[in-house]
Amino acid sequence: MGTSSVTQALILAGGQATRMRPYTDDAPKAMVPVAGAPIIGYQLLWLAGHGVKTVVVSGGYKAEMISDYVGKGARFGITATYAIEDEPLGRGGGLKYAARQLPDSDAPFFVLNGDVISAFSLADLAGYHERHGAAVTVALSPYRSNWGVADLDDQDRIKGFVQSPELPYWINAGIYAFNPDVVPLLPDVGDHEDSTFPELAQNGRLRGYRISGYWRGIDTVKDVMEATKEVRNAGSTLPEEFRTTDIDT
């Protein structure tokens, strides 16, 4: 596993995630268990495995559950601190608020949405980001259809169906490499994807990095069940010390 040159990161874990009820009735999205362990547990171990030393967790809804689970981060191999919002700031506002707590304000950093699990090389993402001189590099995952797609011949006879195929499009994977000079451009309240990113794109400063390897966005109850199957089938479940529920949950 390669070590990244980027050693600090933010996790945006402040959302309430109503579409994931009942999992989020009493817990923040980042604490939803996948094969027994919270999403944030997978994220922290992944970051630590690629050389990240410090992680700032941006929290809001039931943030105390995250801090109780993560603590100061030692058992994950990182140092964890927390940027807790008194009122919702949106993803961009939360990101800006949390970024001001990074230990090195002049160094690049990773950003993760609090609802993704992945296993690609962060060292490769950091190297790509540096080589191309982007202000922000967005990790992109192949778009997979949620439905079965009909395979037609030239007379529209159905030859069969392909279940959930990858389509020739790339989606935002919710994982980024940021340069520090972007922080002042972020909104105080609101979503950076509605303001900062379009501005960077217009100026040619937003770059896409096509990832290979495992990625799963977890946005619905179905996603939780699918991710649990995938993690178990891949033999990637977390050790018992990081679990909060039974591995089959």
Helices and strands as residue ranges (DSSP letters): E 8-13, G 18-20, G 29-31, E 33-34, E 37-38, H 39-49, E 54-59, H 63-70, G 74-76, E 79-84, H 90-99, E 109-113, E 116-118, H 122-132, E 136-144, E 148-152, E 158-163, E 166-178, G 180-185, H 196-202, E 206-210, E 215-217, H 221-233, G 240-242
